[in-house]
Amino acid sequence: MVPSINLNDIYTFHYVSELKSITAASKKLNTSKQTISRKLAKLEEALGVTLVARNSRSFKLTQAGQEYYRHCTLIIEQVDEANSMVQQHQSSMEGKIRICMPCELNNRKTCELVMDFMNKNPTIKLDITLSDKNSFSVSDGYDLVILLGDLEDSSLVARSLGGCNYALVASPNYLKTFGVPANCEDLANHTYINVNCNSGTNEKDMPFQKCRQLAVNEFVLAKQFSVQGFGLVRMPLFLCADELKSGELVVLNKTQCMEVKALSMIFMKDKFMPSYVRTFVKHLVDVCRDTKPWLVDSSLYLYEPAANHTEVKKPYLVTEEAI
């Protein structure tokens, strides 16, 4: 079996050959002459050839040594070039950041934050993927991942982006027609738009199992159904902030449906993270801390039924006669 060849031994041979002296190479590499000689002997033994013909008075490369020196010089130049390129990459403000975030962040606010960053840093590219898989995997190749909810993996670094609040919303016209459910029994008279994505569905949706249900896999579509007066939906309020301001949707004062989920940005522990990635992390953390973009004051949009609202309909109550 051929002994393995250490790259450090090749470096040692290169400098000895270049300086034509073991003494000079030991000073260059800040090591002893004995260490240099031992590494040369180890390299020659691994290769099975004599590279340096040396005695106490002279130093000369053999023919094999001259050939080996020529090839080693090319290898070391490539290694030095690779080292330089990577070091520049670490300090450069130019590069691409791969980001994965939950589907809930598919909204105008996210676009505004991203555009603001890219306008300030035009040489940095962002590659954004939306996913309902609320987990992080190194094998996925993302630089940063934004997650909703509690974090479990302590091997990752997490930076808080604040939180986003959920509540039950509906259109005023829907509530005027079908009324506001006062208890679980009332839910049988309503339609619930259930969003089936990992980060949005939990036990708070369970009481609505008695409702007539429409299931969709993302909040934007659920919001459109609710705006059209089709039913109730529990969703992040920042996703329907415009509709709340315009009055197309209102918040139902149901504390059992309200929830604040933590929003976090996570990444691998890496003290050598590129500067352009650190710049994005700092930008997003600072903006979220200062503006709290994912939180909406639900008290401003609570539904207040008019005194002369229309009679409540109950078209969805299933009876034995209907069956």
C-alpha positions in Angstrom: 0.0 0.0 0.0 1.4 3.4 -1.0 1.8 5.8 2.0 -0.4 8.9 1.9 1.2 12.1 0.8 0.6 15.1 3.0 0.1 18.5 1.3 2.3 20.1 4.0 5.2 17.9 2.9 4.7 19.1 -0.7 4.8 22.7 0.5 8.0 22.0 2.4 9.6 20.4 -0.7 8.5 23.4 -2.8 10.1 26.0 -0.6 13.3 23.9 -0.2 13.5 23.6 -4.0 12.7 27.3 -4.5 15.2 28.6 -2.0 17.8 25.8 -2.8 18.5 25.4 0.9 17.1 23.5 3.9 18.3 26.3 6.2 16.6 29.0 4.2 13.4 27.0 4.0 13.4 26.4 7.8 13.5 30.2 8.3 10.8 30.8 5.7 8.5 28.2 7.3 9.6 29.1 10.9 10.5 25.5 11.7 13.6 23.5 12.5 16.0 22.1 9.9 15.5 18.7 11.4 11.7 18.9 10.8 12.4 20.0 7.2 14.7 17.0 6.6 12.2 14.6 8.2 9.4 15.8 5.9 11.6 15.5 2.8 12.5 12.0 3.8 8.9 11.1 4.4 7.9 12.5 1.0 10.6 10.6 -0.8 9.6 7.4 1.0 6.0 7.9 0.0 7.0 8.5 -3.7 9.7 5.8 -3.8 12.2 8.2 -5.4 15.0 10.5 -4.4 14.1 14.1 -4.9 17.1 15.9 -3.4 20.7 14.9 -3.7 22.2 16.5 -0.6 25.2 16.4 1.6 26.9 18.8 4.1 28.3 21.0 1.2 25.8 20.9 -1.6 22.1 20.8 -2.4 20.8 19.7 -5.8 17.4 18.4 -7.1 17.6 15.1 -8.9 15.9 14.8 -12.3 12.8 13.3 -10.6 13.0 16.2 -8.1 13.1 18.8 -10.9 10.0 17.3 -12.6 8.2 17.0 -9.2 9.1 20.6 -8.3 7.6 21.8 -11.6 4.3 20.0 -11.0 4.1 21.0 -7.4 4.6 24.7 -8.3 1.5 24.5 -10.4 -0.5 22.8 -7.7 0.6 25.3 -5.0 -0.3 28.2 -7.3 -3.8 26.8 -7.8 -4.2 26.3 -4.0 -3.0 29.9 -3.3 -5.4 31.2 -5.9 -8.3 29.2 -4.3 -7.4 30.5 -0.9 -7.4 34.1 -2.1 -10.7 33.6 -3.9 -12.4 32.3 -0.8 -11.0 35.0 1.4 -12.2 37.7 -1.0 -15.6 35.9 -0.9 -15.7 36.2 2.9 -15.2 40.0 2.8 -16.9 40.8 -0.5 -20.3 42.5 -0.6 -21.2 40.6 -3.7 -22.8 37.2 -3.7 -26.1 35.2 -3.7 -28.1 34.4 -0.6 -30.5 31.4 -0.7 -33.4 31.9 1.6 -36.3 29.7 2.5 -39.4 31.1 4.2 -43.0 30.0 5.1 -45.8 30.6 2.6 -47.4 33.0 5.1 -44.7 35.5 4.2 -46.0 35.6 0.6 -47.3 39.2 0.8 -46.5 42.8 0.0 -44.7 43.5 3.3 -42.1 40.9 2.5 -41.6 42.3 -1.0 -41.1 45.8 0.5 -38.5 44.5 2.9 -36.6 42.6 0.2 -36.7 45.5 -2.3 -35.5 47.9 0.3 -32.5 45.7 1.0 -31.7 45.1 -2.6 -31.9 48.8 -3.5 -29.4 49.5 -0.8 -27.2 46.5 -1.8 -27.4 46.1 -5.6 -24.5 43.6 -5.8 -26.2 41.1 -3.5 -28.6 38.6 -5.1 -31.4 37.0 -3.2 -32.9 33.6 -4.1 -36.1 33.1 -2.2 -38.1 29.9 -1.9 -41.5 29.6 -0.2 -42.3 26.4 1.5 -44.9 24.9 3.9 -42.2 22.6 5.3 -41.5 24.4 8.6 -38.1 22.9 9.1 -34.5 23.4 8.2 -32.1 20.9 6.6 -28.4 21.6 5.8 -28.8 19.3 2.8 -31.3 21.8 1.3 -28.5 24.2 0.7 -30.1 27.3 2.2 -28.0 30.1 3.7 -30.9 31.4 5.9 -34.3 29.9 6.8 -37.2 31.8 8.3 -39.5 29.8 10.6 -42.8 30.3 12.4 -43.3 28.9 15.9 -41.0 27.3 18.5 -37.5 26.2 17.6 -36.1 22.8 18.5 -32.7 22.3 17.0 -30.1 23.9 19.4 -27.3 23.4 16.9 -28.6 26.3 14.8 -28.2 30.0 15.4 -31.6 31.8 15.7 -32.3 35.6 15.4 -35.7 36.9 16.4 -37.8 38.7 13.8 -40.5 39.4 16.4 -43.8 37.6 16.0 -47.0 37.6 14.0 -50.5 37.4 15.4 -53.3 35.2 14.2 -57.1 35.9 14.7 -60.4 34.9 13.3 -61.6 37.2 10.5 -64.6 37.4 8.2 -66.3 40.0 5.9 -68.9 42.3 7.5 -71.5 41.1 5.0 -71.0 37.5 6.0 -71.4 38.3 9.6 -74.5 40.4 9.0 -76.1 37.5 7.2 -75.0 34.6 9.4 -74.2 36.3 12.7 -71.2 36.0 15.0 -70.8 32.5 16.6 -71.2 32.9 20.3 -70.3 29.3 21.2 -69.4 25.9 19.7 -73.0 25.0 19.0 -73.3 28.1 16.7 -70.4 26.9 14.6 -72.6 24.4 12.9 -74.3 27.3 11.1 -71.1 28.7 9.6 -68.5 27.9 6.9 -64.9 27.7 8.0 -62.0 28.1 5.6 -59.3 25.8 6.8 -55.7 26.5 5.7 -53.8 23.2 5.5 -50.2 24.2 5.8 -47.7 23.0 8.5 -47.1 26.4 10.1 -50.7 27.5 10.1 -52.8 24.6 11.3 -52.9 23.6 15.0 -55.3 22.8 17.8 -57.0 26.2 17.6 -58.6 25.1 14.4 -60.2 22.0 16.0 -63.4 23.7 17.3 -64.3 24.5 13.7 -64.7 20.8 12.8 -68.5 21.3 13.2 -68.5 23.9 10.5 -69.1 23.4 6.8 -65.5 23.4 5.7 -63.5 24.5 2.7 -59.8 23.4 2.8 -57.1 25.3 0.9 -53.3 25.1 1.1 -52.4 28.7 1.4 -53.6 31.9 3.1 -53.9 34.2 0.1 -56.6 32.0 -1.5 -58.4 31.6 1.9 -58.4 35.4 2.3 -60.0 35.9 -1.1 -62.8 33.5 -0.2 -63.4 35.3 3.1 -63.4 38.7 1.4 -66.1 37.4 -1.0 -68.3 36.6 2.1 -67.9 32.8 1.9 -66.8 32.1 5.5 -64.6 32.5 8.6 -60.8 32.1 8.4 -58.1 32.1 11.1 -55.0 33.7 9.6 -52.0 36.0 10.3 -53.4 39.5 10.4 -50.5 41.1 8.5 -51.6 39.0 5.5 -54.9 40.8 5.4 -53.8 44.2 6.8 -55.0 46.0 3.7 -58.4 44.3 3.8 -58.8 45.2 7.5 -58.0 48.8 6.8 -60.4 49.0 3.9 -63.2 47.3 6.0 -63.4 44.3 3.6 -62.5 42.1 6.6 -63.0 42.5 10.3 -61.6 40.7 13.4 -63.9 38.6 15.6 -63.2 39.1 19.3 -62.6 35.4 20.0 -59.6 35.1 22.3 -59.5 31.3 21.8 -58.7 31.9 18.2 -56.0 34.5 18.8 -52.4 33.5 18.9 -48.9 35.1 18.5 -46.3 33.0 16.8 -42.6 33.7 17.1 -40.9 34.4 13.8 -37.2 33.5 13.7 -34.4 33.5 11.2 -32.0 30.5 11.6 -28.7 29.5 10.1 -25.8 27.2 10.9 -23.2 28.2 13.5 -20.4 29.6 11.3 -18.0 32.2 12.5 -16.8 32.5 8.8 -20.2 33.6 7.4 -19.7 35.8 4.3 -20.0 39.5 4.9 -22.9 39.9 2.4 -24.9 37.3 4.4 -24.2 39.0 7.7 -25.4 42.3 6.1 -28.7 40.8 5.2 -29.2 39.2 8.6 -28.4 42.6 10.4 -30.8 44.5 8.0 -33.7 42.2 8.6 -33.2 41.9 12.3 -32.9 45.7 12.7 -36.0 46.4 10.5 -38.1 43.9 12.4 -37.0 45.1 15.7 -37.8 48.8 14.8 -41.0 48.4 12.8 -42.5 45.1 14.0 -43.9 44.5 10.4 -45.6 41.2 11.2 -47.8 42.4 14.1 -51.2 44.1 13.6 -53.2 45.7 16.4 -56.4 43.6 16.2 -58.3 45.9 18.6 -58.5 48.5 15.7 -60.5 46.1 13.5 -62.9 44.3 15.9 -66.3 43.7 14.5 -69.2 45.8 15.9 -72.5 44.6 14.6 -75.1 47.3 13.7 -78.3 47.4 15.7 -80.4 46.9 12.5 -78.5 44.0 11.0 -80.4 41.5 8.9 -81.9 38.2 10.3 -79.4 35.5 10.7 -79.6 32.7 8.2 -78.9 29.0 8.9 -78.6 27.4 5.5 -75.8 25.0 6.5 -77.4 23.1 9.4 -77.6 19.5 8.5 -80.7 17.7 9.7 -81.8 14.1 9.6 -84.5 15.1 7.2 -81.9 16.5 4.8 -80.0 13.3 4.9 
